[in-house]
Amino acid sequence: MPNFFRLHLLPIFLLVSTACGLLVAYAMAGEFKPLGQWSAADVVGEGGSCVLAFVWLCLMLKSRPAGRVTQLLTTGLGLMFLAWWADCLDEFIALPDAFYWDHWLESAPMVIGVLVLTYGLYHWHHEQLAISAQLQKRERLFREHLAFDHLTPLAGARYLKKQLAICLKQSQQKGDALSLIAFDLNGFDAINQCYGHSEGDAVLQAVSQLVLLNLRQQDLLCRLAGDRFVILLPSTSEKQAQIMAAELTESIECFAYKTQNVGERLYLKAATAVVKAGDEDQQQLLQRLNIALTNSKQPIALRA
């Protein structure tokens, strides 16, 4: 998962600077309360809320790129943090009665922050709907970040087995065909050796995006390990899957991938295998699929 935190260092700096400025202002305008006047419940409640708001803000900035939604969420959480911070300072520093601005600092930023955060969450909601529609080929209407590969990112073997078990049960109940395609890249180890593992990772990411563009809405692409991928094809006959596998092979061969450093084109080729589900569980089906893929690559090895 990419780390976007370095893109948002300025908002964090401004927020921390403002918090430090409030601390200095309170310290100069008031007097520190003796320990006996501290309210433990208020300190824990208001201080804890302040810390949590800052943690929420950092987690959000770490996982989001820059943009309008990010700005709205940052502004809302930042104002709420400052309101709780001012409220927390009030528990340690007593201000003269003539100073009424501390009450505004405790209430106005909170109200504005909640409104801005709510507006940002509204736009975030619509953003997530659009992203979910794009990721359906990766997730099949189920999202669990621990089940997804951090490189591509596609679902991994554990997620594939879970979805395959569901599809096998539905296929047997409805009598629908269920097929799978397995493929990997020929000579992928040579790419890592010649250009480095970072280039190999970039190849896997690019190929993943290319294959996703050639799949239907109901299909699911998963990465098993290394350069080996599996496509789950519900309601698809073996003949249809073979046509899709041939199209996939052709698209990868025509893919004009350029290396990151020198821009040299890499000519990629893929080996594919297709199997149709029968009366077996997901483990047996995946084992048969792996054997079919291994057998499909044997003639290439003999000619070499």
VEXKE-43490 format. One line per 2 residues: number of its first residue (from 1); their letters; for each residue z, x, y of N, C-alpha, C. Coordinates in Angstrom, 1 decimal. Each point is the difference from the previous one (the first is absolute). Layout:
N
NUM	A	Z,X,Y,Z,X,Y,Z,X,Y ~ ...
//
This chain:
304
1	MP	0.0,0.8,-1.2,0.0,-0.8,1.2,0.0,0.9,1.2 ~ -0.9,-0.3,1.0,0.0,0.9,1.2,1.3,-0.2,0.9
3	NF	0.3,1.1,0.6,1.2,0.0,0.9,-0.5,0.0,1.5 ~ 0.2,-1.1,0.7,-0.5,-0.2,1.3,1.0,0.4,1.1
5	FR	1.2,0.5,-0.4,1.1,0.1,0.9,-0.4,1.0,1.1 ~ -0.7,1.0,-0.3,-0.4,1.0,1.0,-0.9,-0.6,1.1
7	LH	-0.6,-1.1,-0.2,-0.9,-0.7,1.0,0.9,-0.7,1.0 ~ 1.3,-0.2,-0.3,0.8,-0.9,0.9,1.2,0.8,0.5
9	LL	-0.2,1.3,0.2,1.2,0.8,0.5,0.3,-0.4,1.4 ~ -1.0,-0.4,0.8,0.3,-0.3,1.4,0.9,-1.2,0.2
11	PI	-0.3,-1.2,-0.8,0.9,-1.1,0.1,1.5,0.3,-0.4 ~ 0.1,0.8,-1.1,1.3,0.4,-0.4,0.7,0.9,1.0
13	FL	-0.7,0.9,0.6,0.6,0.8,1.1,0.5,-0.8,1.1 ~ -0.9,-1.0,0.5,0.4,-0.8,1.1,1.2,-0.9,-0.3
15	LV	0.1,-0.5,-1.3,1.1,-0.8,-0.3,1.3,0.8,-0.1 ~ 0.0,1.1,-0.6,1.2,0.9,-0.1,0.4,0.4,1.4
17	ST	-1.0,0.4,0.9,0.3,0.4,1.3,0.7,-1.1,0.8 ~ -0.5,-1.3,-0.2,0.6,-1.1,0.7,1.4,-0.3,-0.5
19	AC	0.2,0.2,-1.3,1.4,-0.2,-0.5,0.9,1.1,0.5 ~ -0.4,1.2,0.1,0.8,1.1,0.6,0.3,-0.3,1.5
21	GL	-1.0,-0.5,0.7,0.2,-0.4,1.4,1.0,-1.1,0.2 ~ 0.0,-1.0,-0.9,1.0,-1.0,0.0,1.4,0.6,-0.2
23	LV	0.1,0.9,-1.0,1.3,0.6,-0.3,0.5,0.7,1.3 ~ -0.8,0.8,0.6,0.4,0.7,1.2,0.4,-0.9,1.1
25	AY	-0.8,-1.1,0.2,0.3,-1.0,1.0,1.4,-0.7,-0.2 ~ 0.2,-0.4,-1.2,1.3,-0.6,-0.4,1.2,1.0,0.2
27	AM	-0.3,1.3,-0.4,1.1,1.0,0.1,0.3,0.3,1.5 ~ -1.0,0.0,0.9,0.2,0.3,1.4,0.6,-1.2,0.7
29	AG	-0.3,-1.2,-0.4,0.4,-1.2,0.7,1.4,-0.5,-0.4 ~ 0.4,0.3,-1.3,1.2,-0.6,-0.5,1.0,1.0,-0.5
31	EF	0.9,-0.4,-0.8,1.0,0.8,-0.6,0.1,-0.3,-1.4 ~ 0.2,1.1,-0.8,0.1,-0.2,-1.5,1.3,-0.7,-0.3
33	KP	-0.1,-1.0,-0.9,1.2,-0.8,-0.4,0.8,0.8,-1.0 ~ 1.3,-0.2,0.1,0.9,0.6,-1.0,-0.3,-0.5,-1.4
35	LG	0.4,0.7,-1.1,-0.3,-0.4,-1.3,0.5,-1.3,-0.4 ~ 1.2,-0.4,0.6,0.6,-1.2,-0.4,-0.8,-1.2,0.5
37	QW	-0.8,0.1,1.0,-0.8,-1.1,0.5,-1.4,-0.2,-0.8 ~ -0.3,0.9,-0.9,-1.2,-0.1,-0.7,0.1,-1.2,-1.0
39	SA	-1.1,-0.7,-0.1,0.0,-1.1,-1.0,-0.9,0.5,-1.2 ~ 0.7,0.2,-1.1,-0.7,0.5,-1.2,-1.2,-0.9,-0.4
41	AD	0.3,-1.3,0.0,-1.1,-1.0,-0.4,-1.2,0.1,0.9 ~ 0.3,0.1,1.3,-1.2,0.0,1.0,-0.7,1.4,-0.1
43	VV	0.7,1.0,-0.2,-0.6,1.4,-0.2,-0.9,0.0,-1.2 ~ 0.5,-0.5,-1.1,-0.8,0.0,-1.3,-1.1,-0.9,0.2
45	GE	0.2,-1.2,0.5,-1.1,-1.0,0.1,-1.1,0.4,0.9 ~ 0.4,0.3,1.3,-1.0,0.4,1.0,-0.6,1.4,-0.3
47	GG	0.9,0.9,-0.3,-0.6,1.3,-0.3,-0.8,0.0,-1.3 ~ 0.4,-0.7,-1.0,-0.9,-0.1,-1.2,-1.3,-0.6,0.3
49	SC	0.0,-1.1,0.8,-1.2,-0.7,0.4,-1.0,1.0,0.7 ~ 0.6,0.8,0.9,-0.7,0.9,0.8,-0.7,1.1,-0.9
51	VL	0.8,0.5,-1.0,-0.6,1.0,-0.9,-1.1,-0.6,-0.9 ~ 0.3,-1.2,-0.5,-1.0,-0.7,-0.8,-1.3,-0.2,0.7
53	AF	0.1,-0.4,1.3,-1.2,-0.3,0.8,-0.8,1.3,0.2 ~ 0.7,1.1,0.2,-0.7,1.3,0.1,-0.7,0.4,-1.3
55	VW	0.7,-0.2,-1.1,-0.5,0.3,-1.4,-1.3,-0.9,-0.2 ~ 0.1,-1.3,0.3,-1.1,-0.9,-0.2,-1.2,0.5,0.8
57	LC	0.3,0.5,1.2,-1.1,0.5,0.9,-0.7,1.2,-0.6 ~ 0.8,0.9,-0.5,-0.5,1.3,-0.5,-0.8,-0.3,-1.3
59	LM	0.5,-0.9,-0.9,-0.8,-0.4,-1.2,-1.3,-0.6,0.4 ~ 0.0,-0.9,1.0,-1.2,-0.7,0.4,-1.0,1.0,0.5
61	LK	0.4,0.9,0.9,-0.9,1.0,0.6,-0.5,1.0,-1.1 ~ 0.8,0.3,-1.0,-0.4,0.9,-1.1,-1.1,-0.6,-0.8
63	SR	-0.1,-1.3,-0.1,-1.0,-0.6,-0.9,-1.1,-0.7,0.7 ~ -0.1,0.0,1.3,-1.0,-0.7,0.7,-0.8,0.9,1.0
65	PA	-1.3,-0.2,0.0,-0.8,0.7,1.0,0.2,-0.6,1.4 ~ -0.6,0.7,1.0,0.1,-0.6,1.4,-0.8,-1.2,0.1
67	GR	0.4,-0.9,0.9,-0.8,-1.2,0.3,0.9,-1.0,0.7 ~ -0.6,-1.2,0.3,0.7,-1.0,0.8,1.2,-0.6,-0.8
69	VT	-0.1,-0.2,-1.3,1.1,-0.6,-0.8,1.1,1.0,0.0 ~ -0.3,1.3,-0.2,1.0,1.1,0.0,0.7,0.0,1.3
71	QL	-0.7,-0.1,1.1,0.6,0.1,1.3,1.0,-1.2,0.2 ~ -0.4,-1.2,-0.4,0.8,-1.1,0.2,1.3,0.1,-0.9
73	LT	-0.1,0.4,-1.2,1.1,0.2,-0.9,0.9,1.1,0.6 ~ -0.6,1.1,0.4,0.8,1.1,0.6,0.8,-0.4,1.2
75	TG	-0.7,-0.8,0.9,0.7,-0.4,1.2,1.1,-1.0,-0.3 ~ -0.2,-0.9,-0.9,1.0,-1.0,-0.3,1.2,0.7,-0.6
77	LG	-0.2,0.8,-1.0,1.1,0.7,-0.7,0.7,1.0,1.0 ~ -0.7,0.6,0.8,0.5,0.9,1.0,1.0,-0.7,1.0
79	LM	-0.5,-1.1,0.5,0.9,-0.8,0.9,1.3,-0.5,-0.7 ~ -0.2,-0.4,-1.2,1.2,-0.5,-0.8,1.0,1.2,-0.2
81	FL	-0.6,1.1,-0.3,0.9,1.2,-0.2,0.7,0.3,1.3 ~ -0.6,0.0,1.1,0.6,0.3,1.3,1.1,-1.0,0.3
83	AW	-0.3,-1.3,-0.3,1.0,-1.0,0.3,1.3,0.2,-0.8 ~ -0.2,0.3,-1.3,1.2,0.3,-0.9,0.6,1.3,0.4
85	WA	-0.7,1.0,0.5,0.5,1.2,0.4,0.9,-0.2,1.2 ~ -0.5,-0.8,1.0,0.8,-0.2,1.2,1.3,-0.8,-0.4
87	DC	-0.2,-1.0,-0.9,1.2,-0.7,-0.5,1.0,0.8,-0.7 ~ -0.5,1.0,-0.7,0.9,0.9,-0.7,0.7,1.0,1.0
89	LD	-0.7,0.5,1.0,0.6,0.8,1.0,1.2,-0.7,0.7 ~ -0.2,-1.3,0.2,1.0,-0.8,0.7,1.3,0.0,-0.8
91	EF	0.0,0.3,-1.3,1.2,0.0,-0.8,0.8,1.3,0.2 ~ -0.6,1.0,0.5,0.6,1.3,0.2,0.3,0.4,1.5
93	IA	-0.8,-0.6,0.9,0.1,0.3,1.4,0.2,-1.3,0.8 ~ 1.0,0.0,0.8,0.3,-1.2,0.8,-0.6,0.2,1.4
95	LP	-0.8,-0.9,0.5,-0.6,0.0,1.3,0.8,-0.8,1.0 ~ 0.0,0.4,1.2,0.7,-0.8,1.0,-0.6,-1.5,0.1
97	DA	0.8,-0.9,0.4,-0.5,-1.4,0.1,-1.1,-0.2,1.0 ~ -0.1,0.9,0.9,-1.1,-0.1,1.0,-1.4,0.3,-0.6
99	FY	0.0,0.7,-1.1,-1.2,0.4,-0.7,-0.4,-1.1,-1.0 ~ -1.0,-0.8,0.4,-0.4,-1.1,-0.9,-1.3,0.2,-0.7
101	WD	-0.6,1.2,0.3,-1.3,0.3,-0.7,0.1,0.2,-1.5 ~ 1.2,0.3,-0.4,0.2,0.3,-1.5,-0.2,-1.3,-0.8
103	HW	0.3,-1.2,0.6,-0.2,-1.2,-0.7,-1.5,-0.3,-0.1 ~ -0.8,0.3,1.0,-1.4,-0.2,-0.1,-0.6,1.0,-1.0
105	LE	0.5,1.2,-0.1,-0.5,0.9,-1.0,0.3,-0.4,-1.4 ~ 1.1,-0.8,-0.2,0.4,-0.4,-1.4,-0.8,-1.3,-0.4
107	SA	-0.4,-0.8,1.0,-0.7,-1.3,-0.4,-1.5,0.0,0.3 ~ -0.4,0.5,1.2,-1.4,-0.2,0.3,-1.0,0.8,-1.0
109	PM	0.3,1.3,-0.3,-0.9,0.6,-0.9,0.0,-0.6,-1.4 ~ 1.1,-0.6,-0.4,0.1,-0.7,-1.3,-0.9,-1.2,-0.1
111	VI	0.0,-0.8,1.1,-0.8,-1.2,0.0,-1.5,0.4,0.1 ~ -0.3,0.9,0.9,-1.4,0.4,0.1,-0.5,0.7,-1.3
113	GV	0.9,0.8,-0.6,-0.4,0.7,-1.2,-0.2,-0.9,-1.2 ~ 0.8,-1.1,-0.1,-0.2,-1.0,-1.1,-1.4,-0.7,0.2
115	LV	-0.3,-0.4,1.3,-1.2,-0.7,0.3,-1.2,0.9,-0.3 ~ 0.1,1.3,0.4,-1.2,0.9,-0.2,-0.1,0.3,-1.5
117	LT	1.1,0.2,-0.7,0.0,0.2,-1.5,-0.6,-1.2,-0.7 ~ 0.4,-1.2,0.4,-0.6,-1.2,-0.6,-1.5,-0.1,0.2
119	YG	-0.4,0.3,1.2,-1.5,0.0,0.3,-0.7,1.1,-0.9 ~ 0.6,1.2,-0.1,-0.6,1.0,-0.8,0.0,-0.4,-1.5
121	LY	1.0,-0.6,-0.5,0.1,-0.5,-1.4,-1.1,-1.0,-0.2 ~ -0.3,-0.9,1.0,-1.0,-1.0,-0.2,-1.4,0.7,-0.2
123	HW	-0.3,1.0,0.8,-1.2,0.8,-0.1,0.0,0.8,-1.3 ~ 1.1,0.5,-0.4,0.1,0.8,-1.2,-0.3,-0.9,-1.2
125	HH	0.5,-1.3,0.1,-0.3,-1.0,-1.1,-1.5,-0.1,-0.2 ~ -0.7,-0.2,1.1,-1.5,-0.1,-0.1,-0.6,1.3,-0.5
127	EQ	0.5,1.1,0.4,-0.5,1.3,-0.4,0.2,0.1,-1.6 ~ 1.1,-0.4,-0.5,0.3,0.1,-1.4,-0.9,-0.9,-0.8
129	LA	-0.3,-1.2,0.5,-0.9,-0.9,-0.7,-1.4,0.7,-0.2 ~ -0.5,0.6,1.1,-1.3,0.7,-0.1,0.1,1.2,-0.9
131	IS	1.1,0.8,0.0,0.1,1.1,-0.9,0.1,-0.5,-1.5 ~ 0.8,-1.0,-0.2,0.1,-0.5,-1.4,-1.3,-0.5,-0.5
133	AQ	-0.9,-0.6,0.8,-1.3,-0.4,-0.5,-0.8,1.2,-0.4 ~ 0.1,1.1,0.8,-0.7,1.2,-0.3,0.5,0.7,-1.3
135	LQ	1.3,-0.1,-0.2,0.7,0.7,-1.1,0.0,-0.8,-1.3 ~ -0.6,-1.1,-0.1,0.1,-0.9,-1.1,-0.6,0.7,-1.3
137	KR	-1.0,0.8,0.2,-0.6,0.7,-1.1,0.9,1.1,-0.6 ~ 1.0,0.4,0.8,1.0,1.0,-0.4,1.2,-0.6,-0.6
139	ER	0.4,-1.2,0.5,1.3,-0.5,-0.3,0.1,-1.3,-0.8 ~ -1.1,-0.7,0.0,-0.1,-1.3,-0.8,1.2,-0.9,0.4
141	LF	0.2,-0.2,1.3,1.0,-0.9,0.5,1.5,0.4,-0.4 ~ 0.2,1.2,-0.3,1.4,0.5,-0.3,0.2,1.4,0.7
143	RE	1.0,0.1,0.7,0.2,1.3,0.8,1.4,0.6,-0.4 ~ -0.1,1.2,-0.5,1.2,0.8,-0.3,-0.3,1.4,0.2
145	HL	0.5,0.6,1.1,-0.5,1.4,0.4,0.3,1.0,-1.1 ~ 1.1,-0.2,-0.8,0.3,1.0,-1.0,-1.0,0.1,-1.1
147	AF	-0.8,-1.1,-0.1,-1.1,0.0,-1.1,-1.3,0.6,0.5 ~ -0.1,0.4,1.2,-1.2,0.5,0.5,-0.1,1.5,0.2
149	DH	-1.1,0.5,-0.2,-0.3,1.5,0.1,0.1,0.4,1.4 ~ 0.6,1.1,0.3,0.1,0.4,1.4,-1.2,0.8,0.6
151	LT	-0.9,0.3,-0.9,-1.2,0.8,0.4,-1.1,-0.9,0.4 ~ -0.4,-1.0,-0.8,-1.2,-0.7,0.2,0.0,-1.0,1.1
153	PL	1.0,-1.0,0.2,1.0,-0.4,-0.9,-0.5,-1.2,-0.8 ~ 0.0,0.1,-1.3,-0.3,-1.1,-0.9,1.2,-0.2,-0.9
155	AG	-0.1,-1.1,-0.7,1.0,-0.3,-1.0,-0.1,1.0,-1.1 ~ 1.2,0.3,-0.7,0.0,1.0,-1.1,0.0,-0.6,-1.3
157	AR	0.3,0.8,-1.0,-0.1,-0.5,-1.4,1.0,-1.1,-0.3 ~ 1.3,0.1,0.5,1.0,-1.0,-0.2,-0.4,-1.3,0.5
159	YL	-0.6,0.0,1.2,-0.4,-1.3,0.6,-1.2,-0.6,-0.7 ~ -0.9,0.9,-0.5,-1.2,-0.4,-0.7,0.4,-0.7,-1.3
161	KK	1.0,0.6,-0.7,0.5,-0.7,-1.3,0.6,-1.3,0.3 ~ 0.7,-0.1,1.1,0.6,-1.3,0.3,-1.0,-1.1,0.3
163	QL	-1.0,0.4,0.8,-1.1,-1.0,0.3,-0.9,-0.3,-1.2 ~ -0.2,1.1,-0.8,-0.8,-0.2,-1.2,0.6,-1.0,-1.0
165	AI	1.3,0.1,-0.1,0.8,-0.9,-0.9,-0.2,-1.5,0.5 ~ 0.1,-0.2,1.3,-0.2,-1.3,0.6,-1.4,-0.5,-0.3
167	CL	-1.0,0.9,0.2,-1.4,-0.4,-0.1,-0.3,-0.3,-1.5 ~ 0.5,0.8,-0.9,-0.2,-0.2,-1.4,0.5,-1.4,-0.5
169	KQ	1.2,-0.3,0.5,0.6,-1.3,-0.3,-0.9,-1.2,0.5 ~ -0.4,0.1,1.3,-0.9,-1.0,0.6,-1.3,-0.1,-0.7
171	SQ	-0.5,1.2,-0.4,-1.3,0.0,-0.7,0.1,-0.7,-1.3 ~ 1.0,0.2,-0.8,0.2,-0.6,-1.3,0.3,-1.5,0.1
173	QK	0.7,-0.4,1.1,0.3,-1.4,0.1,-1.3,-0.8,0.5 ~ -0.8,0.6,0.9,-1.1,-0.7,0.5,-1.3,0.3,-0.7
175	GD	0.0,1.0,-0.9,-1.2,0.4,-0.7,-1.0,0.7,0.9 ~ 0.4,0.6,1.1,-0.9,0.7,0.9,-0.1,1.5,-0.5
177	AL	-1.2,0.5,0.3,-0.2,1.4,-0.3,0.8,0.9,1.0 ~ 0.4,1.2,-0.6,0.7,0.9,0.8,-0.5,1.4,-0.4
179	SL	-0.5,0.8,1.0,-0.5,1.3,-0.2,0.6,1.0,0.8 ~ -0.1,1.3,-0.4,0.5,1.1,0.8,-1.0,1.1,0.1
181	IA	0.0,0.7,1.1,-0.8,1.2,0.2,0.9,1.2,0.3 ~ -0.2,1.1,-0.8,0.7,1.2,0.3,-1.0,1.0,0.5
183	FD	0.3,0.8,0.9,-0.9,1.1,0.5,0.8,1.2,0.5 ~ -0.6,1.1,-0.1,0.6,1.2,0.7,-1.2,0.9,0.4
185	LN	0.3,1.0,0.8,-1.0,0.8,0.6,-0.3,1.2,-0.8 ~ -1.2,0.3,-0.3,-0.4,1.2,-0.7,0.2,1.2,0.8
187	GF	0.6,1.0,-0.6,0.2,1.3,0.7,1.0,-0.1,1.1 ~ 0.9,-0.9,0.0,1.0,-0.1,1.1,0.9,1.2,0.1
189	DA	0.3,0.6,-1.2,0.9,1.2,0.1,-0.7,1.2,0.7 ~ -1.4,0.0,-0.1,-0.7,1.1,0.8,0.1,-0.2,1.5
191	IN	0.1,-1.3,0.4,0.2,-0.2,1.5,1.3,0.5,0.4 ~ 1.1,-0.2,-0.7,1.3,0.5,0.3,0.0,1.6,0.0
193	QC	-0.7,0.5,-0.9,0.0,1.5,-0.1,-0.8,0.6,1.1 ~ -1.2,-0.6,0.3,-0.9,0.6,1.0,0.5,-0.3,1.5
195	YG	0.5,-1.2,0.2,0.2,-0.4,1.4,1.5,-0.3,0.3 ~ 0.8,0.1,-1.1,1.5,-0.3,0.2,0.4,-1.4,-0.3
197	HS	1.3,-0.2,-0.3,0.5,-1.3,-0.4,-0.1,-1.0,1.2 ~ 0.1,0.4,1.2,-0.1,-0.9,1.2,-1.4,-0.6,0.0
199	EG	-1.0,0.8,-0.3,-1.3,-0.6,0.0,-0.2,-0.9,-1.2 ~ 0.6,0.3,-1.1,-0.1,-0.9,-1.2,0.7,-1.3,0.3
201	DA	1.1,0.0,0.7,0.7,-1.2,0.4,-0.9,-0.8,1.0 ~ -0.7,0.6,0.9,-0.8,-0.7,0.9,-1.2,-0.7,-0.8
203	VL	-0.5,0.7,-1.0,-1.0,-0.6,-0.8,0.5,-1.2,-0.7 ~ 1.2,0.0,-0.6,0.5,-1.2,-0.7,0.2,-1.1,1.0
205	QA	0.5,0.3,1.2,0.1,-1.1,1.0,-1.3,-0.6,0.4 ~ -1.0,0.8,0.2,-1.3,-0.5,0.4,-0.7,-0.8,-1.1
207	VS	0.1,0.5,-1.3,-0.5,-0.7,-1.1,0.7,-1.4,-0.2 ~ 1.3,0.0,0.2,0.8,-1.2,-0.1,-0.6,-1.1,1.0
209	QL	-0.2,0.4,1.3,-0.5,-0.9,1.0,-1.4,-0.4,-0.4 ~ -0.8,0.9,-0.5,-1.4,-0.4,-0.3,0.0,-1.0,-1.1
211	VL	0.8,0.2,-1.1,0.0,-1.0,-1.1,0.6,-1.3,0.5 ~ 1.0,0.0,0.8,0.5,-1.3,0.5,-1.0,-0.8,0.7
213	LN	-0.9,0.6,0.7,-1.0,-0.7,0.7,-1.0,-0.7,-0.9 ~ -0.1,0.5,-1.2,-1.0,-0.5,-1.0,0.7,-1.0,-1.0
215	LR	1.2,-0.4,0.2,0.7,-0.9,-0.9,0.0,-1.4,0.6 ~ 0.3,-1.0,-0.8,0.1,-1.4,0.4,1.5,-0.2,0.4
217	QQ	0.2,-1.2,0.6,1.3,-0.3,0.5,1.1,0.0,-1.1 ~ -0.4,-0.5,-1.2,1.0,-0.2,-1.1,0.2,1.3,-0.8
219	DL	-0.8,1.0,0.2,0.2,1.2,-0.8,1.1,0.9,0.5 ~ 0.5,0.9,-0.9,1.1,0.8,0.4,-0.3,1.5,-0.4
221	LC	0.1,0.9,0.9,-0.2,1.4,-0.2,1.3,0.7,0.0 ~ 0.2,0.8,-1.1,1.3,0.8,-0.1,-0.3,1.4,-0.4
223	RL	0.9,0.9,0.4,-0.2,1.4,-0.4,1.0,0.3,-1.0 ~ -0.4,0.5,-1.2,0.9,0.3,-1.1,0.6,1.3,0.2
225	AG	-0.8,1.1,0.1,0.5,1.3,0.3,-1.1,0.9,0.3 ~ 0.2,1.0,0.9,-1.0,0.9,0.3,-1.2,-0.7,0.6
227	DR	-1.2,0.3,-0.6,-1.2,-0.7,0.5,-0.5,-1.1,-0.9 ~ 0.9,-0.6,-0.8,-0.3,-1.1,-0.9,0.4,-1.3,0.6
229	FV	-0.9,-1.0,0.1,0.2,-1.3,0.5,-0.3,-1.1,-1.0 ~ 0.6,-1.1,0.2,-0.3,-1.2,-0.8,-0.2,-1.2,0.9
231	IL	-1.0,-0.8,-0.3,-0.3,-1.2,0.8,0.2,-1.2,-1.0 ~ 0.9,-0.9,0.4,0.3,-1.2,-0.7,-1.0,-1.1,0.5
233	LP	-0.7,-0.6,-0.9,-1.1,-1.0,0.3,0.3,-1.4,-0.6 ~ 0.8,-0.9,0.6,0.2,-1.3,-0.6,-1.3,-0.8,0.0
235	ST	-0.1,-0.9,-1.0,-1.1,-0.9,-0.1,-1.3,0.7,0.0 ~ -0.1,1.2,-0.7,-1.2,0.8,0.0,-0.4,0.4,-1.4
237	SE	-1.2,-0.3,-0.4,-0.5,0.4,-1.3,-0.2,1.5,-0.1 ~ -0.2,0.4,-1.3,-0.2,1.5,-0.1,-1.3,0.4,0.6
239	KQ	-1.0,-0.9,-0.1,-1.4,0.3,0.5,0.1,0.1,1.5 ~ 0.7,-0.9,0.7,0.2,0.1,1.4,0.8,1.2,0.4
241	AQ	1.0,0.4,-0.8,0.7,1.2,0.3,-0.8,1.2,-0.1 ~ -0.9,0.0,-1.0,-0.9,1.2,-0.1,-1.0,0.1,1.2
243	IM	-0.4,-1.1,0.5,-0.9,0.0,1.2,0.8,0.6,1.2 ~ 1.2,-0.5,0.1,0.9,0.5,1.1,0.3,1.5,-0.1
245	AA	0.2,0.5,-1.3,0.2,1.4,-0.2,-1.2,0.8,0.3 ~ -1.2,-0.5,-0.3,-1.2,0.8,0.4,-0.1,0.0,1.5
247	EL	0.3,-1.1,0.7,-0.1,0.0,1.4,1.0,1.0,0.6 ~ 1.2,0.0,-0.6,1.1,0.9,0.5,-0.5,1.5,-0.1
249	TE	-0.6,0.3,-1.2,-0.4,1.4,-0.3,-1.1,0.4,1.1 ~ -0.9,-0.9,0.2,-1.1,0.3,1.0,0.6,0.1,1.4
251	SI	0.9,-0.8,0.4,0.6,0.1,1.3,0.7,1.3,0.2 ~ 0.7,0.5,-1.0,0.7,1.3,0.1,-1.0,1.2,0.1
253	EC	-1.1,-0.1,-0.8,-1.0,1.0,0.0,-0.7,0.1,1.3 ~ -0.2,-1.2,0.7,-0.7,0.0,1.3,1.0,0.2,1.2
255	FA	1.2,0.2,-0.3,1.0,0.2,1.1,-0.1,1.4,0.5 ~ -0.3,0.0,1.3,-0.2,1.3,0.7,1.3,0.5,0.6
257	YK	0.9,0.4,-0.9,1.3,0.5,0.4,-0.1,1.4,0.5 ~ 0.6,0.3,1.2,0.0,1.3,0.6,1.4,0.6,0.0
259	TQ	0.1,1.3,-0.3,1.3,0.6,0.0,0.6,0.1,1.4 ~ 1.3,0.0,0.0,0.7,0.0,1.3,-0.2,1.2,0.8
261	NV	-0.1,1.2,-0.6,0.0,1.2,0.8,-1.4,0.4,0.4 ~ -0.9,0.1,-0.9,-1.4,0.5,0.3,-1.0,-1.1,0.1
263	GE	0.3,-1.2,-0.4,-0.9,-1.1,0.0,-1.1,0.1,-1.1 ~ 0.3,0.8,-1.0,-1.0,0.1,-1.1,0.1,-1.3,-0.9
265	RL	-1.2,-0.5,-0.4,-0.1,-1.2,-0.8,0.4,0.3,-1.4 ~ 0.9,-0.8,-0.6,0.3,0.1,-1.4,-0.7,-1.1,-0.7
267	YL	-0.7,0.4,-1.1,-0.8,-1.0,-0.8,1.0,-0.5,-1.1 ~ 0.4,-1.2,0.2,1.0,-0.5,-1.0,-0.7,-0.9,-1.0
269	KA	0.6,0.1,-1.3,-0.5,-0.8,-1.1,1.3,-0.6,-0.7 ~ -0.2,-1.2,-0.6,1.1,-0.6,-0.6,-0.4,-0.4,-1.5
271	AT	1.0,0.2,-0.9,-0.2,-0.5,-1.3,0.7,-1.4,-0.1 ~ -0.6,-1.0,-0.6,0.6,-1.3,-0.1,0.1,-0.5,-1.4
273	AV	0.8,-0.9,-0.2,0.2,-0.7,-1.3,0.4,-1.5,0.2 ~ -0.5,-0.9,-0.8,0.2,-1.4,0.1,0.6,-0.5,-1.3
275	VK	1.0,-0.8,0.1,0.5,-0.7,-1.2,0.3,-1.5,0.4 ~ -0.1,-0.9,-1.0,0.3,-1.4,0.1,1.3,-0.2,-0.7
277	AG	0.9,-0.7,0.6,1.3,-0.3,-0.6,-0.1,-0.9,-1.2 ~ 0.8,0.3,-1.0,0.1,-0.7,-1.2,1.4,-0.5,-0.3
279	DE	0.3,-0.2,-1.2,1.4,-0.4,-0.4,0.9,1.2,-0.1 ~ 0.4,0.5,1.1,0.8,1.2,0.0,0.9,0.0,1.3
281	DQ	1.0,0.8,0.0,0.8,0.1,1.2,-0.6,1.0,0.9 ~ 0.7,0.1,1.2,-0.6,0.9,1.1,0.0,1.4,-0.4
283	QQ	1.0,0.5,-0.8,0.1,1.4,-0.4,-1.2,0.3,-0.9 ~ -0.2,-0.8,-1.0,-1.1,0.2,-0.9,-1.4,0.0,0.7
285	LL	-0.1,-1.0,0.9,-1.3,-0.1,0.8,-0.3,1.3,0.8 ~ 1.1,0.5,0.7,-0.2,1.2,0.8,-0.3,1.2,-0.9
287	QR	0.6,0.0,-1.1,-0.2,1.1,-1.0,-1.5,0.0,-0.4 ~ -0.5,-1.2,-0.3,-1.4,-0.1,-0.5,-0.9,0.3,1.2
289	LN	0.4,-0.3,1.2,-0.9,0.3,1.2,0.0,1.5,0.2 ~ 1.1,0.7,-0.1,0.0,1.5,0.1,-0.8,0.7,-1.0
291	IA	0.1,-0.5,-1.2,-0.9,0.6,-1.1,-1.4,-0.2,0.3 ~ -0.4,-1.2,0.5,-1.4,-0.3,0.3,-0.5,0.9,1.1
293	LT	0.9,0.3,1.0,-0.4,0.9,1.1,-0.2,1.4,-0.5 ~ 0.9,0.5,-0.9,-0.1,1.3,-0.6,-1.3,0.1,-0.8
295	NS	-0.3,-1.0,-0.7,-1.2,0.1,-0.8,-1.3,0.0,0.8 ~ 0.1,-0.7,1.2,-1.2,0.0,0.9,-0.3,1.3,0.6
297	KQ	1.0,0.9,0.0,-0.1,1.3,0.7,-0.4,1.1,-1.0 ~ 0.1,-0.3,-1.3,-0.3,1.0,-1.0,-1.5,0.5,0.0
299	PI	-1.0,-0.9,0.2,-1.3,0.6,0.0,-0.3,1.0,1.1 ~ 0.7,-0.3,1.2,-0.1,0.9,1.1,0.6,1.4,-0.4
301	AL	1.1,0.0,-0.7,0.6,1.2,-0.4,-0.8,0.8,-1.0 ~ -0.7,-0.7,-0.9,-0.9,0.6,-1.0,-1.2,0.7,0.7
303	RA	-0.6,-0.7,1.0,-1.1,0.6,0.7,0.4,1.3,0.8 ~ 1.2,0.0,0.5,0.4,1.1,0.7,0.2,1.2,-0.9
//
